[in-house]
Structure formats: C-alpha cells, structure tokens
C-alpha cells in the first residue's frame, strides 16, 4: 500500500474515532457536569487576570 493511501486511511480513522467519541460524550455526560466544568474554567481564567 502506498504512503499517501495509508496516511489518508489513518486520518480517516482518527476523524471517525474523534467523531464517535464526541457523540458518545454528548449522550453520556450530563449537562450539569459540562456546566460545572465550564464555570470552573471561567473562574480560573478570571483569577489569572487579577494579577
């Protein structure tokens, strides 16, 4: 198999894995958890600007 074909298949596999992971996470992770993570990141970002 030629290198460009192998790289293309590898890239397509990565896209597939990340796409499936995103779909599963969207279905499995509760919305409250996402909001909590988002709030924590925003709080950390605000703490950094106070210096």
N, C-alpha and C positions, 0 to 999 in steps of 0.2 A: 504494500500500500504506500502511496506517495505521501510525502510530508504534508503538503497543503490539505490533503484529504483527512489525514489523521488529526491535524490541528483543527480543522473545521468540525470534525466529529467530537473532539474534546470540548471545543467551545459550545457546541450544541448541547452536549451533556451537562456542562456547567449551567447553561441557561435553564435547562429542564430541572436540574436539582434545585436551583435557587427559586424557580417559579413554584415548584411543588412545596418547597419549604415555606414560602410566603403564604401560599394558600392554606396549608395546614396550620400555620401560626395564626392566621386570621380566623380560622374556625375554632381553634383550641384555646387560645389565650383570651381570658376575659377582658372586656373593655375597661373595667376598673383597674386592672393591672397596668394597662397601657397608659391610662390617665395618671396613675401614680408614678410610673417611670418618667413620663413627660414632665410632671411637676417637679420631681427630684432634679432632673437635668436643668430645668429653668431656674430652680433655686441655686444650684451650683453656679450657673452662669451669672446670676445676679451677685453672688458672693465674690466672684472674681473681679467684677467691675468696681467694687467698693474700695479697692486698694489705691 
